[in-house]
Amino acid sequence: LTAILNNPANALLILATELAEEDLEFFKTFRGPLVLIDGRFSSSDFNSVSIENTDSVFHAVEYLIKRGHKKIGYLKSNLRINNFREREEGYRKALDHYSLNYNPKHTFLMTPTFDSAFDDLDTQLSETTDMPTAFFAENDILALGAIRALTKHGYTLPDDISLIGFDDFPYSTISTPPLTTIHVFKQEMGQVAIKKLLNIIDASDVGVPVKTEVSTQLIARDS
């Protein structure tokens, strides 16, 4: 990697999903074309193409609120990547905008693998009866694990608790019930990032760093 960074003739498209701010220091000496994909960082001047996380979650929570939910919980990954922090910001903004109180007891911390997400929520559900009427989950893995745990504890979706995920994984269509989730236009993100990189390479780009957010789509199913 050092050899790549030392050669300005190279071009880099970096998948930044799990990068932290401090990881970007390694790339600041690179003088060639560089675009981050699936990662936007306030402290960097890198070109980036990322998901519209905050607004997407705001509108998802708003969707729940407009359907009468006033106690909306949050299924939170214990792995804190930038995407998840932005999604949590959208959740908090929606509650504030509609003057709903944030209840920390309705935030459940979960490990972002299917089996661990189930185990984590299963344990927490055994220790509480104070439940919201709806949840937003930071991704579909947490949401699908939650469906399994909630069902085990006797909750029916969406009659007892409604649930919205994020990513629109293929399994979301075959879960029971099928998961309402936020669709991410991954192919379009890739196309935008490649186009930006090619424009820098052929010098048609003006050189001003641009941080692009690609919109999402709420897919309403049965959860």
C-alpha atoms as one frame of an Amber mdcrd trajectory, in Angstrom:
protein
   0.000   0.000   0.000   2.878   2.384   0.740   4.188   1.853  -2.799   0.735
   2.691  -4.192   0.480   5.877  -2.130   3.938   7.003  -3.215   3.015   6.836
  -6.899   0.854   9.818  -8.013   0.105   7.982 -11.274  -2.209   5.688  -9.331
  -5.887   6.390  -8.637  -7.690   5.171  -5.539 -11.341   4.282  -4.950 -11.546
   3.458  -1.241 -14.429   1.579   0.372 -14.670   3.621   3.566 -17.584   1.882
   5.316 -15.590   0.923   8.404 -12.882   3.597   8.288 -12.493   5.974  11.217
 -11.406   9.613  10.977  -7.888   8.725  12.105  -7.547   6.125   9.335  -7.693
   8.901   6.752  -4.350  10.307   7.934  -2.671   7.452   6.095  -4.031   8.684
   2.752  -3.374  12.417   3.146   0.087  12.164   1.588  -1.356  10.674  -1.602
  -1.300  13.155  -4.493  -3.206  11.160  -7.085  -6.982  10.997  -7.712  -8.839
   9.605  -4.693 -12.539   9.086  -3.969 -14.086   7.577  -0.837 -17.210   5.475
  -1.274 -19.696   4.766   1.524 -17.982   7.156   3.879 -18.156  10.891   4.503
 -15.973  12.595   7.088 -16.346  16.169   8.284 -12.630  16.591   8.985 -11.396
  15.510   5.543 -11.272  17.232   2.161 -11.486  14.002   0.184 -14.053  13.555
  -2.551 -16.672  11.130  -1.317 -19.896   9.382  -2.294 -21.971   8.265   0.663
 -25.447   7.223   1.762 -27.918   9.901   2.834 -28.056   8.400   6.315 -29.383
  11.161   8.556 -32.267  12.349   6.395 -33.200   8.770   5.467 -33.640   7.765
   9.091 -35.422  11.033   9.912 -38.047  10.197   7.280 -38.285   6.554   8.402
 -38.987   7.600  11.989 -41.384  10.248  10.687 -43.173   7.446   8.808 -43.689
   5.646  12.122 -44.802   8.804  13.913 -47.412   9.575  11.253 -48.815   6.107
  11.834 -49.452   6.926  15.452 -46.299   5.712  17.190 -45.081   7.881  20.064
 -42.745   5.401  21.769 -40.110   4.560  19.167 -37.095   2.538  20.228 -33.674
   2.180  18.644 -31.756  -1.001  17.841 -28.138   0.123  18.014 -25.030  -1.692
  16.818 -22.219  -2.002  19.347 -19.836  -1.449  16.414 -19.908   2.327  15.944
 -19.064   3.140  12.331 -19.745   6.536  10.780 -22.889   5.370   8.958 -24.452
   4.261  12.231 -23.613   7.524  14.003 -25.334   9.464  11.210 -28.368   7.182
  11.409 -28.627   7.712  15.147 -28.499  11.456  14.504 -31.474  11.128  12.152
 -33.418   9.191  14.782 -32.757  11.821  17.451 -33.627  14.658  15.053 -36.988
  13.094  14.226 -37.883  12.687  17.898 -36.882  16.289  18.611 -38.761  17.624
  15.593 -41.992  15.957  16.716 -41.421  16.765  20.421 -41.115  13.126  21.450
 -38.942  12.267  24.416 -35.884  10.097  23.945 -36.056   7.156  26.340 -32.649
   5.480  26.835 -34.435   2.349  28.105 -35.799   1.904  24.577 -32.322   1.741
  23.026 -31.051  -1.833  22.820 -27.378  -2.505  22.073 -26.762  -5.430  19.725
 -23.871  -7.132  17.935 -24.243  -6.793  14.134 -24.313 -10.470  13.190 -27.594
 -12.329  12.847 -27.076 -14.875  15.635 -25.443 -12.409  18.036 -28.115  -9.779
  17.388 -30.758 -12.356  18.316 -28.851 -13.451  21.428 -28.265  -9.885  22.608
 -31.885  -8.801  22.236 -33.192 -12.100  23.598 -31.249 -11.463  26.812 -32.412
  -7.866  27.110 -36.049  -8.726  26.462 -35.880 -11.201  29.338 -34.966  -8.326
  31.639 -37.579  -5.722  30.685 -41.285  -5.261  30.134 -40.996  -1.559  29.252
 -41.267  -1.713  25.487 -41.843   0.828  22.715 -44.484   0.294  20.055 -41.946
   0.554  17.210 -38.219   0.225  16.552 -35.777   1.604  14.051 -32.790  -0.714
  13.510 -29.438   0.616  12.276 -29.261  -2.145   9.677 -31.210  -5.147   8.438
 -29.014  -7.651  10.273 -30.062  -6.137  13.596 -33.675  -5.948  12.412 -33.806
  -9.604  11.319 -32.228 -10.739  14.579 -34.784  -8.594  16.399 -37.722 -10.174
  14.563 -36.587 -13.584  15.755 -36.086 -12.419  19.354 -39.348 -10.481  19.523
 -41.277 -13.431  18.111 -39.696 -15.739  20.694 -40.916 -13.413  23.454 -44.491
 -13.449  22.188 -44.615 -10.164  20.285 -46.405 -10.086  16.948 -45.147  -7.759
  14.198 -46.574  -5.310  13.323 -49.576  -5.668  15.670 -47.587  -5.358  18.890
 -44.374  -3.746  17.636 -43.491  -2.260  14.260 -39.948  -2.385  12.883 -37.931
  -0.615  10.176 -34.446  -1.650   9.066 -31.808  -0.157   6.791 -30.052  -1.607
   3.679 -32.799  -3.726   2.043 -30.847  -6.981   2.190 -32.302  -9.829   0.081
 -33.372 -11.701   3.239 -35.623  -8.766   4.104 -38.175  -9.907   1.551 -38.468
 -13.457   2.945 -38.435 -12.755   6.684 -41.655 -13.306   8.645 -43.084 -10.755
   8.300 -41.245  -9.210   5.327 -39.181  -6.301   6.639 -39.965  -2.648   6.015
 -36.567  -1.138   5.323 -34.560   1.584   3.600 -33.212   0.665   0.172 -29.657
   1.796  -0.592 -28.838   2.404  -4.260 -25.416   0.747  -4.140 -24.940   0.381
  -7.884 -25.725   4.053  -8.419 -23.292   5.021  -5.656 -20.573   3.059  -7.429
 -21.364   4.706 -10.749 -21.203   8.197  -9.243 -17.886   7.406  -7.526 -16.289
   5.970 -10.690 -17.482   8.920 -12.772 -15.964  11.339 -10.263 -12.669   9.454
 -10.258 -12.504   9.368 -14.064 -13.262  13.097 -14.254 -10.338  13.809 -11.933
  -8.062  11.557 -13.974  -8.854  13.219 -17.322  -8.618  16.682 -15.699 -12.193
  17.659 -16.598 -12.885  18.032 -12.885 -12.327  21.509 -11.433 -10.456  20.030
  -8.491 -12.765  21.262  -5.712 -13.520  18.374  -3.320 -17.173  17.364  -3.461
 -19.035  15.268  -0.884 -22.005  13.625  -2.584 -24.863  11.915  -0.749 -27.026
   9.451  -2.667 -30.681   9.352  -1.662 -32.434   6.218  -0.453 -35.967   4.812
  -0.690 -38.221   3.568   2.089 -39.611   0.159   1.102 -42.849  -0.475   3.019
 -43.503  -4.151   3.644 -45.334  -5.856   6.505 -43.260  -5.252   9.639
